[in-house]
Amino acid sequence: MHFEVTIESFRRAMGQSERSELRVVDGRTGRVVIDAQHPQRVGAPLGVAGDRRFIDLARTAGDSGVVEVDGRRSAYRRVKASTGNVNDWILVSSAKSPTGSVLAHMSVVPLAMLVAGLILVALGALSLRASRRELESQATTDVLTGLGNRRKLMVDLQRRAKSATTEHPAALTLFDLNGFKNYNDNFGHPAGDALLMRLGTALSDAVAPFGGRAYRPGGDEFCVIADASQREALEQAASHALSETGEGFAISTAFGTVVMPHDTRDVTEAMRHADNAMYAQKHSGRATAGRQSTDVLLRALAERHPDLGDHLDGVTELAVAVAERLGIDGEELMQLRHAASLHDIGKVAIPDAIINKPTRLSDDEWAFMRRHTIIGERIIAAAPALGPAARLVRASHEAFDGSGYPDRLADADIPVGARIIAICDAFDAMTSNRPYSKVKTTAEALAELRRCAGTQFDPGIVSVFEQIINERARVPVSTPA
């Protein structure tokens, strides 16, 4: 933060005296930058540009003193440049009348008043500087824990991202507390605040030996920036510091780490990766909001179309296997799993007469049928935790060459998760009993996928899918005893 006042406002605040003239002189050049007797006009040079009487004073002045300038007795005090003040100024008070005899014209009272005024100016400057430091601290510090807040985190992370190198990488680790909401509900918010204060202090102490700095971005989330050389030890120490148990409660933490510049050098991308990794770990051990929403929707679909259960399970299992082979993991894999399970949810709005029709659908029936991806997206998107899955469901019937529906996306514009689901859905449909088609063998279904690779399906994913199916065919199936 900084403070600004106009020179004219400063000049007026200096005031005028009947016996002396008050000026501010540049301590390096001796130029008058503020003259209490001369108003500062907008756009005009500062002070009195032609007044060169104080050049010698600027060269010889100490911290304060009384000298004679141009035949007038003048008292001065230097206001040196410091933190918060880039100016090197000399405040000068000159007698209006020429000096005849120092002893005859020198008065103790005016001089004492000047000194007192100078002291007040100096104290005001110090107070202003202290207030600015306090405001800066408040703007970058979490009031509850004393750790850096989100603003401080982003500033430090930006600086660390620029300085991180392959030889000296930096680690960003996000932490989210498990069990804090229940603690708050059971013991009250004051107790919850006290817990956050204890955990924040413990975290700061735990990461300090690793050269780490702790932050509290907000809520029950904490963050650490540190050297990546001892990443695992730091994660363990921080996790231990953010854990606390007692009668009727247990607090633990989930975390996600990103290493800069190995994973990314972009600050926003680093926060997103760490956040995804943290929530993937957090959700791996319990039913998430997305999983609960998926279960509810699957139950509704099963009630409407009981025969779709095996198909959805088959598509989901194949889609996850292909995604893992392609290196998809974490939150992205979880959303793909939800989308594969729910890719047919829009069919709850399609009449049974169309879905189970044994003959070819008419143009109107096809138009109605093709709306099921849009309906499915709308149903799934009602659960905020399933937003990414909803977008995959909408795109699950797009074709690689752009001939699919509903948006006629093509190639890489189709989300990779949707391209995977399309292949797995087609394979499972071809190898299952359907009222409108004969069951194909595995070999026939794979041949059909190869034939449509590059038009309906992504050829690269078709190749990976075929590898997985062939590998499974070579593994003997054991019969339970």
C-alpha positions in Angstrom: 0.0 0.0 0.0 1.1 3.6 -0.5 -0.2 7.0 0.3 -0.3 10.1 -2.1 -0.9 13.8 -1.4 -0.5 16.6 -3.9 2.4 19.0 -3.5 -0.1 21.9 -3.2 -1.9 20.1 -0.3 1.5 19.6 1.3 2.4 23.3 0.8 -0.8 24.5 2.4 -0.3 22.3 5.3 3.1 23.9 6.0 1.4 27.2 6.7 2.9 30.7 6.7 4.6 32.7 9.4 4.9 36.5 9.8 8.6 36.2 10.7 9.9 33.3 8.6 9.6 31.5 5.3 9.3 27.7 5.1 10.7 25.7 2.2 11.5 22.1 1.2 14.8 21.8 -0.6 16.1 18.8 -2.6 19.0 17.4 -0.5 21.0 16.4 -3.6 20.6 19.5 -5.8 19.6 22.3 -3.5 16.6 23.1 -5.8 13.5 24.4 -4.0 10.7 21.8 -4.5 8.1 23.3 -2.2 7.8 27.0 -1.2 5.1 27.9 1.3 5.0 31.4 -0.2 4.3 30.2 -3.8 1.3 28.1 -4.8 2.1 25.0 -6.8 0.3 25.3 -10.2 -0.8 22.2 -12.0 1.7 21.3 -14.8 4.3 23.9 -13.5 7.8 22.9 -12.3 8.0 22.1 -8.6 8.7 24.9 -6.2 10.6 28.0 -7.5 12.8 26.8 -10.3 15.0 29.9 -10.3 15.8 29.9 -6.6 19.4 28.7 -6.4 20.3 30.0 -2.9 20.4 26.6 -1.3 22.9 24.8 -3.6 25.7 25.3 -1.1 23.5 24.2 1.8 22.7 20.9 0.1 26.4 20.2 -0.4 27.4 21.0 3.2 24.3 20.4 5.4 24.5 17.9 8.2 21.4 16.4 9.9 20.3 19.8 11.3 21.7 23.3 12.1 21.4 27.0 11.7 23.2 28.8 8.9 23.1 32.1 7.0 21.7 31.8 3.4 21.6 34.9 1.2 22.0 37.2 4.2 19.1 35.6 6.1 19.3 33.4 9.2 18.0 29.9 8.3 17.4 26.8 10.4 17.3 23.4 8.6 16.7 19.7 9.3 17.4 16.9 6.8 14.7 14.3 6.2 16.7 11.5 4.8 15.5 8.9 2.3 14.4 5.7 4.0 11.9 2.8 3.6 8.7 4.4 2.5 10.4 7.7 1.6 12.4 7.9 -1.6 13.0 11.7 -1.2 16.2 13.2 0.3 14.7 16.5 1.5 15.9 19.4 3.7 13.3 21.4 5.5 14.5 25.1 5.8 13.0 28.0 7.7 14.5 31.4 6.7 14.0 34.7 8.4 12.0 37.2 6.3 14.3 40.1 7.1 18.1 40.2 6.5 20.3 39.2 9.4 21.9 42.2 11.0 23.4 40.9 14.1 22.9 37.3 15.1 22.7 38.2 18.8 20.3 41.1 18.1 17.9 39.2 15.9 18.1 35.7 17.2 15.1 34.8 19.4 14.9 31.6 21.5 11.2 31.2 21.2 10.8 31.1 17.4 13.8 28.8 17.2 12.3 26.5 19.8 9.0 26.5 18.0 10.7 25.6 14.7 12.6 22.7 16.3 9.3 21.5 17.9 7.7 21.7 14.5 10.5 19.8 12.9 10.3 17.1 15.6 6.5 16.8 15.0 7.2 16.4 11.2 9.7 13.7 11.9 7.4 11.9 14.3 4.6 12.1 11.8 6.8 10.5 9.1 7.8 7.7 11.5 4.2 7.1 12.5 3.1 7.0 8.8 5.8 4.5 8.0 4.8 2.3 10.9 1.1 2.4 9.9 2.0 1.5 6.4 4.0 -1.6 7.6 1.0 -2.6 9.8 -1.5 -2.3 6.9 0.8 -4.3 4.6 1.1 -7.0 7.3 -2.7 -7.1 7.8 -3.3 -7.4 4.0 -1.0 -10.5 3.6 -1.6 -12.3 6.9 -4.4 -14.6 8.0 -5.9 -13.0 11.1 -6.7 -16.3 12.8 -3.5 -18.3 12.5 -0.9 -15.6 11.7 0.2 -17.5 8.6 0.3 -15.9 5.2 -3.1 -15.6 3.5 -4.0 -16.4 -0.1 -2.7 -13.1 -1.3 0.7 -13.7 0.3 0.6 -17.3 -1.0 0.1 -16.2 -4.7 2.8 -13.5 -4.4 5.4 -15.9 -2.9 4.4 -18.7 -5.3 4.9 -16.4 -8.3 8.3 -15.5 -7.1 9.2 -19.1 -6.3 8.0 -20.3 -9.7 10.3 -17.9 -11.5 13.4 -18.9 -9.4 12.8 -22.7 -9.5 15.1 -24.7 -11.7 15.5 -28.4 -12.6 18.5 -28.7 -10.2 16.6 -26.8 -7.4 12.9 -27.5 -7.9 10.2 -26.1 -5.6 7.3 -28.1 -4.1 3.8 -26.7 -3.6 1.6 -28.8 -1.3 -2.1 -28.2 -0.6 -3.7 -29.7 2.5 -7.4 -30.1 3.3 -8.5 -31.2 6.7 -10.7 -34.3 7.2 -13.3 -34.2 10.0 -13.1 -30.5 10.6 -16.8 -29.9 9.7 -17.9 -32.5 12.2 -15.6 -30.9 14.8 -17.2 -27.5 14.2 -20.7 -28.9 14.4 -20.0 -30.8 17.6 -17.9 -28.4 19.6 -18.8 -25.0 18.1 -17.0 -22.4 15.9 -14.9 -20.9 18.8 -13.4 -24.4 19.4 -13.0 -24.8 15.6 -11.0 -21.5 15.4 -8.8 -22.6 18.3 -8.1 -25.9 16.6 -7.1 -24.1 13.4 -4.8 -21.9 15.4 -3.1 -24.9 17.0 -2.8 -26.7 13.7 -1.4 -23.6 11.9 1.3 -23.1 14.5 2.2 -26.8 14.4 2.4 -26.8 10.6 4.6 -23.7 10.5 7.0 -25.3 13.1 7.0 -28.7 11.2 8.0 -27.3 7.8 10.5 -24.7 9.0 13.4 -27.3 9.2 12.8 -28.1 5.5 13.0 -24.4 4.5 9.2 -24.4 4.0 6.7 -21.6 4.6 3.1 -22.3 5.7 0.0 -20.5 4.5 -3.7 -20.6 5.2 -5.6 -19.7 2.0 -8.9 -20.0 3.9 -11.4 -22.3 5.5 -9.8 -25.6 6.6 -7.2 -25.5 3.8 -3.5 -25.0 4.4 -0.5 -24.7 2.0 3.2 -25.1 2.1 5.9 -23.9 -0.3 9.3 -25.5 0.1 12.3 -27.1 -1.6 11.4 -30.3 -3.3 14.5 -32.1 -2.3 12.9 -33.6 0.8 9.3 -33.8 -0.5 8.2 -37.0 1.1 9.7 -36.2 4.5 8.0 -32.7 4.4 4.7 -34.2 3.5 4.8 -36.7 6.4 5.9 -34.0 8.8 3.1 -31.6 7.6 0.5 -34.3 7.7 1.4 -35.2 11.3 1.3 -31.6 12.3 -2.2 -31.2 10.8 -3.6 -34.2 12.7 -5.2 -34.2 16.1 -7.3 -36.7 18.0 -9.4 -36.5 21.2 -12.5 -37.8 22.8 -15.2 -37.8 20.1 -13.1 -36.4 17.2 -10.3 -37.3 14.9 -8.7 -34.7 12.5 -6.5 -35.8 9.7 -5.5 -34.3 6.3 -5.4 -35.1 2.6 -2.8 -33.4 0.5 -1.6 -33.0 -3.1 1.8 -31.9 -4.3 3.1 -30.3 -7.5 6.8 -29.8 -8.3 7.9 -26.7 -10.2 9.2 -26.6 -12.9 9.0 -30.4 -13.5 5.2 -30.4 -13.5 4.6 -26.8 -14.6 5.9 -23.3 -14.1 2.6 -21.6 -14.4 1.2 -20.6 -11.0 -2.5 -21.1 -11.9 -1.7 -24.5 -13.4 0.3 -25.5 -10.3 -2.6 -24.6 -8.0 -5.0 -26.6 -10.1 -2.8 -29.7 -10.3 -2.1 -29.7 -6.6 -5.8 -29.2 -5.9 -6.8 -32.1 -8.1 -4.2 -34.4 -6.5 -5.4 -33.4 -3.1 -9.0 -34.1 -3.8 -8.2 -37.3 -5.6 -6.5 -38.5 -2.4 -9.3 -37.2 -0.2 -12.0 -38.9 -2.2 -10.2 -42.3 -2.6 -11.2 -43.5 0.9 -14.8 -42.4 1.2 -18.0 -41.9 -0.8 -17.8 -38.5 -2.4 -20.6 -36.2 -3.4 -20.0 -37.2 -7.0 -20.2 -40.9 -6.1 -23.3 -40.5 -4.1 -25.0 -38.5 -6.9 -24.0 -41.2 -9.4 -25.4 -43.9 -7.3 -28.8 -42.1 -7.0 -28.9 -41.5 -10.8 -28.0 -45.1 -11.6 -30.7 -46.3 -9.2 -33.3 -44.1 -11.1 -32.0 -45.5 -14.5 -32.2 -49.1 -13.2 -35.8 -48.6 -12.2 -36.6 -47.3 -15.6 -34.5 -49.7 -17.7 -33.4 -52.7 -15.6 -31.7 -54.3 -18.6 -29.1 -51.5 -18.9 -27.3 -52.4 -15.7 -24.9 -55.0 -17.1 -24.2 -52.7 -20.1 -23.3 -49.7 -18.0 -21.0 -51.9 -15.8 -19.3 -53.3 -18.8 -18.7 -49.9 -20.4 -17.4 -48.4 -17.2 -15.0 -51.2 -16.5 -13.6 -51.1 -20.1 -13.4 -47.3 -20.1 -11.4 -47.2 -16.8 -9.0 -49.8 -18.1 -8.4 -47.8 -21.3 -8.0 -44.5 -19.4 -5.5 -46.0 -17.0 -3.5 -47.4 -20.0 -3.5 -43.9 -21.4 -2.1 -42.4 -18.2 -5.3 -40.7 -17.0 -5.6 -40.6 -13.2 -6.8 -38.6 -10.2 -9.9 -36.4 -10.5 -10.0 -36.8 -14.3 -10.2 -40.6 -14.0 -12.9 -40.3 -11.4 -15.0 -38.0 -13.6 -14.6 -40.4 -16.5 -15.8 -43.3 -14.4 -18.9 -41.3 -13.4 -19.5 -40.4 -17.1 -19.1 -44.0 -18.3 -21.6 -45.2 -15.7 -24.1 -42.4 -16.6 -23.7 -42.1 -20.3 -27.2 -43.5 -20.9 -28.9 -41.6 -18.1 -30.7 -39.4 -20.7 -32.6 -42.4 -21.9 -34.9 -42.1 -18.9 -36.7 -39.5 -21.0 -36.9 -41.7 -24.2 -40.1 -43.8 -24.6 -39.7 -47.6 -24.3 -41.2 -48.0 -27.8 -38.2 -46.2 -29.3 -35.5 -47.8 -27.1 -36.8 -51.3 -27.6 -38.0 -51.0 -31.2 -36.8 -54.2 -33.0 -36.8 -52.5 -36.4 -35.0 -49.5 -37.9 -36.0 -46.1 -36.3 -37.6 -43.5 -38.4 -36.0 -40.1 -38.9 -38.2 -38.5 -36.3 -37.5 -41.3 -33.8 -33.7 -40.9 -34.5 -34.0 -37.1 -33.9 -35.7 -37.8 -30.6 -33.2 -40.5 -29.7 -30.2 -38.2 -30.3 -31.5 -35.8 -27.7 -30.6 -38.3 -24.9 -27.0 -36.9 -24.6 -28.3 -33.4 -24.1 -30.9 -34.6 -21.6 -28.2 -36.7 -19.9 -25.9 -33.7 -19.5 -28.8 -31.6 -18.1 -29.6 -34.3 -15.5 -26.0 -34.9 -14.4 -25.1 -31.2 -14.3 -27.7 -30.7 -11.6 -25.1 -32.2 -9.2 -22.2 -29.7 -9.1 -19.7 -32.4 -8.3 -20.5 -34.1 -11.6 -20.0 -31.1 -13.9 -17.0 -32.5 -15.8 -18.8 -35.9 -16.2 -21.8 -34.1 -17.6 -19.7 -32.6 -20.4 -18.3 -36.0 -21.2 -21.8 -37.5 -21.5 -22.9 -34.8 -23.9 -19.9 -35.6 -26.2 -20.1 -39.4 -25.9 -21.8 -39.8 -29.3 -19.6 -37.3 -31.2 -17.7 -38.9 -34.2 -14.0 -38.5 -34.8 -14.7 -37.1 -38.3 -17.3 -34.6 -37.1 -20.4 -36.4 -38.2 -21.7 -37.2 -34.7 -24.1 -35.4 -32.4 -25.1 -33.2 -30.8 -22.4 -30.6 -31.5 -20.6 -32.2 -34.5 -17.2 -32.0 -32.7 -14.3 -33.6 -34.4 -10.8 -35.0 -33.5 -9.2 -33.4 -30.5 -12.2 -31.1 -29.9 -13.9 -34.1 -28.5 -12.8 -34.7 -24.9 -10.6 -37.7 -24.6 -12.9 -39.2 -22.0 -15.8 -39.0 -24.4 -13.7 -40.7 -27.2 -12.9 -43.6 -24.8 -16.6 -44.0 -23.8 -17.7 -44.1 -27.4 -15.4 -47.0 -28.3 -16.3 -49.0 -25.1 -20.0 -48.3 -25.5 -19.9 -49.5 -29.1 -18.0 -52.7 -28.3 -20.2 -53.6 -25.4 -23.3 -53.0 -27.5 -22.0 -55.2 -30.4 -21.2 -58.1 -28.1 -24.5 -57.9 -26.1 -28.0 -59.0 -26.9 -30.0 -56.1 -28.4 -33.5 -56.2 -29.9 -32.3 -54.5 -33.1 -29.0 -56.3 -33.8 -27.3 -59.7 -33.7 -24.6 -60.5 -31.2 -21.1 -60.2 -32.7 -18.1 -62.2 -31.6 -15.2 -60.3 -30.0 -13.2 -60.6 -33.2 -16.1 -59.3 -35.3 -16.6 -56.4 -32.9 -12.9 -55.5 -33.0 -12.9 -55.7 -36.8 -15.8 -53.2 -36.8 -14.0 -50.8 -34.6 -10.9 -51.0 -36.8 -13.1 -50.3 -39.9 -14.6 -47.2 -38.3 -11.3 -46.0 -36.9 -10.7 -42.5 -38.2 -14.3 -41.8 -39.0 -16.5 -42.7 -36.0 -13.7 -43.5 -33.6 -10.3 -42.2 -32.5 -7.8 -44.6 -34.2 -5.2 -44.2 -31.5 -7.6 -45.2 -28.8 -9.0 -48.0 -30.9 -5.5 -49.5 -31.0 -5.1 -49.3 -27.2 -8.5 -50.8 -26.7 -7.7 -53.7 -29.0 -4.5 -54.4 -27.1 -6.4 -54.6 -23.8 -9.0 -57.0 -25.2 -6.3 -59.2 -26.8 -4.3 -59.3 -23.6 -7.4 -60.4 -21.7 -8.1 -63.1 -24.2 -4.7 -64.6 -23.6 -5.3 -64.8 -19.8 -7.0 -68.1 -18.9 -10.2 -67.8 -16.9 -10.1 -69.9 -13.7 -13.2 -71.8 -12.6 -14.1 -71.5 -8.9 -13.8 -74.7 -7.0 
